[in-house]
Amino acid sequence: MIARIARAGLLWPTFLSLVGLVILFGLGTWQLYRKAEKEALIAVVEARLHGEPLELAEVISTRKASETDYQRVKVRGEFVPGKERFYYAPQPKLGPGYDVYQPLQYAPGKVVWVNRGYIVRRVKDKPEVWQAGGGEIEVIGNARLPAKPGFFTPDNDAKSNTWYWRDLAGMQGAAFEAGAGVDAAPFFIVAEPINRSSRKDSAALEGASWPRPGVSDIAILNRHLEYALTWFGLALTLLGVYVAFAWSRLRP
């Protein structure tokens, strides 16, 4: 049989096809394992997203960093005026714009950075539209750890106050001088849409109609089944091509 394959000029095509099939089926199987891992992660995240909110101080003191991401938290404090930072996060339905990050002072010398919500670009230079009102407010939202820039992510521009990735240390350093004695919580809070029946809190968090909490959705994609089917499909395609080629060389 091997001699016949060799005479037909199929030795190397057979070898290379087998190698390709092993690689493609291996990648497909690996994606199925990744799918199971991602489903387990999503289950944990869903529990954190929709559970009862925990006090900020409790989360900081009792949770490891890996256990805080997406955790629902609550905190009372006052927004520090004039320290807003603008994270570029264009929304297709609303147009280009920014998420407004602002420090909330919840204890003397302690702040937590809150993503108050989304504003469109045309109102960025109209602070009267999106500034937070004064006074104490309760914020409920989900903790998010600082991000790392991707390979194609632009550098944050602190001078123009335009941010392209969630740089907690950078925002804190740009807002408060070194030695000011202000410490930031180790994560952000993405504020939830609040009950508009609470006029005081609604005015403080959302201004007139901007920012709009809940526009920048928290979502974890799970496309590993799609990827697995792609690899398996390529493997079957390779097998079909090889069989057709081999048949054309071996038939009488």
Summary of the structure (lengths in Angstrom):
residues: 252
radius of gyration: 26.6
end to end distance: 15.1
largest distance: 89.8
contacts: 702
relative contact order: 0.19
helix: 42%
strand: 22%
